[in-house]
Structure formats: C-alpha cells, structure tokens
Amino acid sequence: MSSKLTQTNRLLNLPEYQDYLQRIEVHEKDRRLCRHNLAHFLDVARIAAVIANEEGLSLNRDLIYTTALLHDIGRFVQYENGTPHERASHDLAVGLLRHLDFSSEDQSVILEAILSHRTAGTQGFNAVFYQADKKSRACYGCAAQEECNWNNEKKNLEITY
C-alpha cells in the first residue's frame, strides 16, 4: 500500500470541495445526530483501510481516502432538494474527480463505492465502504442515541475499530 495521499490532498484543497464541506456544515450546525464532516470522512477512511487489510485486499490508500472524502459530500444537496445523498455525492464526485489523476477504472471504482455505500450485501471494495461507514459511528457514546432512527442491531454499541 502506498503511504502517499497525493490525490486525496489535492481533492481536499479544491475550492469546490471546500465549498461543499461548508455547505454541509451550515445544514448540520444544529444537528445532534451524526454529522457528515471531515472527521467522519477520515474515520471512514481509516476504518476502511483496516478492514481492507484484515480481509487481505490490496487497496491503494489514496483510492480509499479519496472515496471516503467523497462518499457523503452530497449531503447538502439532500438537505436542499431531497436527492438521496449517495446519488448527489456520486454526481458531485464526477466533477471533482476530473481534477485528480485517477485512471478511468479507479474513478469507476470510487463512483460505484459512493453509490453503494448504503447498500448491505455488497462485495469487495463496496462492502469495505459499507462496513466502514457504519462502523465509524460511535453510538455507544452518543448523547442523541434516543433520537436516532437506527435500530439497535445497526447501532455500534461497542468499540470495534
């Protein structure tokens, strides 16, 4: 696995990306439940890297981290017009990926993982992202746990990663 996150850092510094992060923050400023911010994105990336390693998948860390930074970036669109955030994130990611040097194959992998990060039963890279997104939530210490619409089977009531 490469330790350089060249494309991830390029993405992070794109003005459009920063604008999207700020727009999510505005919509979630009073949200008590899980937020969709850079901390969440990095938690997902780190957990995905651990899961991929545990499962013996040889995945480029730059690909993992870039996918994590993009997987919920469309949340503000969902707040503004109701578009499911995985679809909005996919559509925004298409434009953002044009600024990065991923191959068309890697871009397809990223985009598919974004679209399926809310779908149980996926396999490979998509399954890694589904699991990492769910495991990133610290339900065991959440003050808003009673307000959460996740059922108890879905909540992370123990530290696992």
C-alpha positions as CSV (number, residue, x, y, z in Angstrom):
1,M,0.0,0.0,0.0
2,S,1.3,3.4,-0.9
3,S,1.6,5.8,2.0
4,K,1.2,9.0,-0.1
5,L,-2.2,10.5,-0.3
6,T,-1.4,12.8,-3.2
7,Q,-4.9,12.7,-4.9
8,T,-6.7,12.8,-1.5
9,N,-4.8,16.0,-0.6
10,R,-5.4,17.5,-4.0
11,L,-9.1,16.8,-3.5
12,L,-9.1,18.3,0.0
13,N,-7.7,21.5,-1.3
14,L,-10.0,22.0,-4.2
15,P,-12.1,25.2,-3.7
16,E,-15.3,23.3,-4.8
17,Y,-14.7,20.6,-2.3
18,Q,-14.2,23.1,0.5
19,D,-17.4,24.8,-0.6
20,Y,-19.3,21.6,-0.4
21,L,-17.9,20.8,3.1
22,Q,-19.0,24.3,4.3
23,R,-22.5,23.8,2.8
24,I,-22.9,20.6,4.7
25,E,-21.7,22.3,7.9
26,V,-24.3,25.0,7.5
27,H,-27.1,22.5,7.2
28,E,-25.9,20.4,10.1
29,K,-24.9,23.2,12.5
30,D,-27.7,22.3,14.9
31,R,-27.8,18.6,14.2
32,R,-27.4,16.4,17.3
33,L,-27.1,13.2,15.4
34,C,-24.1,12.0,13.5
35,R,-22.5,14.7,11.3
36,H,-21.2,14.4,7.9
37,N,-17.9,16.3,8.2
38,L,-14.3,15.8,7.5
39,A,-13.8,13.9,10.8
40,H,-16.5,11.4,9.7
41,F,-14.9,11.1,6.3
42,L,-11.5,10.4,7.8
43,D,-12.9,7.9,10.3
44,V,-14.5,6.0,7.4
45,A,-11.1,6.1,5.5
46,R,-9.1,4.7,8.4
47,I,-11.6,2.0,9.2
48,A,-11.9,1.1,5.5
49,A,-8.1,0.7,5.4
50,V,-8.1,-1.5,8.4
51,I,-11.0,-3.7,7.1
52,A,-9.3,-4.0,3.7
53,N,-6.1,-5.1,5.3
54,E,-7.9,-7.6,7.6
55,E,-9.6,-9.0,4.5
56,G,-6.3,-9.3,2.6
57,L,-7.4,-6.8,0.0
58,S,-4.6,-4.9,-1.6
59,L,-6.1,-1.4,-2.0
60,N,-4.3,1.8,-2.6
61,R,-4.7,4.1,0.4
62,D,-5.1,7.2,-1.9
63,L,-8.1,5.4,-3.5
64,I,-9.6,4.5,-0.1
65,Y,-9.2,8.0,1.4
66,T,-10.4,9.8,-1.7
67,T,-13.5,7.6,-1.8
68,A,-14.1,8.3,1.9
69,L,-13.8,12.1,1.4
70,L,-16.4,11.9,-1.4
71,H,-18.9,9.3,-0.1
72,D,-21.2,11.8,1.7
73,I,-20.2,15.1,0.0
74,G,-23.7,15.4,-1.5
75,R,-25.4,15.6,1.9
76,F,-26.1,19.3,1.4
77,V,-27.9,18.5,-1.9
78,Q,-30.1,16.1,0.0
79,Y,-31.0,18.8,2.6
80,E,-31.7,21.3,-0.2
81,N,-33.8,19.3,-2.6
82,G,-34.3,15.8,-1.3
83,T,-31.9,14.0,-3.7
84,P,-30.6,10.8,-2.0
85,H,-27.1,11.8,-0.8
86,E,-25.4,8.8,-2.4
87,R,-26.7,9.9,-5.8
88,A,-25.8,13.6,-5.1
89,S,-22.4,12.5,-3.8
90,H,-21.8,10.5,-7.0
91,D,-22.8,13.3,-9.2
92,L,-20.6,15.8,-7.4
93,A,-17.7,13.3,-7.3
94,V,-17.8,13.0,-11.1
95,G,-16.9,16.7,-11.4
96,L,-14.3,16.6,-8.6
97,L,-12.6,13.5,-10.0
98,R,-11.8,15.4,-13.2
99,H,-9.2,17.4,-11.2
100,L,-7.5,14.3,-10.0
101,D,-5.2,11.8,-11.7
102,F,-7.0,8.6,-11.1
103,S,-7.4,6.2,-14.1
104,S,-10.9,5.8,-15.5
105,E,-11.0,2.3,-13.9
106,D,-10.2,3.8,-10.5
107,Q,-12.8,6.5,-11.0
108,S,-15.4,3.9,-11.7
109,V,-14.4,2.0,-8.5
110,I,-14.7,5.2,-6.5
111,L,-18.1,6.2,-8.0
112,E,-19.6,2.7,-7.6
113,A,-18.5,2.6,-3.9
114,I,-20.1,6.0,-3.4
115,L,-23.4,4.8,-4.9
116,S,-23.5,1.6,-2.9
117,H,-22.2,2.8,0.5
118,R,-25.7,2.5,1.9
119,T,-26.4,-1.0,0.5
120,A,-25.9,-4.1,2.6
121,G,-24.7,-7.2,0.9
122,T,-22.2,-5.7,-1.5
123,Q,-18.8,-7.3,-2.0
124,G,-15.2,-6.2,-2.4
125,F,-14.4,-2.5,-2.2
126,N,-18.1,-1.6,-2.0
127,A,-18.6,-3.9,1.1
128,V,-15.5,-2.4,2.7
129,F,-17.1,1.1,2.4
130,Y,-20.5,0.0,3.6
131,Q,-19.0,-1.6,6.7
132,A,-16.6,1.3,7.4
133,D,-19.3,3.9,7.1
134,K,-21.5,2.0,9.6
135,K,-18.6,1.2,12.0
136,S,-17.5,4.8,12.0
137,R,-20.4,5.8,14.2
138,A,-19.7,5.9,17.9
139,C,-23.3,5.1,19.0
140,Y,-22.0,3.7,22.4
141,G,-21.1,7.3,23.4
142,C,-23.7,9.3,21.5
143,A,-25.8,11.8,23.5
144,A,-28.5,11.7,20.9
145,Q,-28.9,7.9,20.8
146,E,-32.6,8.0,21.8
147,E,-33.3,10.3,18.8
148,C,-31.5,8.1,16.3
149,N,-33.7,6.2,13.8
150,W,-31.2,3.3,13.5
151,N,-32.4,0.1,15.1
152,N,-30.3,-1.4,17.9
153,E,-28.9,-4.1,15.5
154,K,-27.5,-1.4,13.3
155,K,-26.1,0.8,16.1
156,N,-22.5,0.4,17.2
157,L,-22.9,-0.2,20.9
158,E,-19.3,-1.5,21.3
159,I,-16.0,-0.3,20.1
160,T,-14.9,-2.5,17.2
161,Y,-12.4,-0.3,15.3
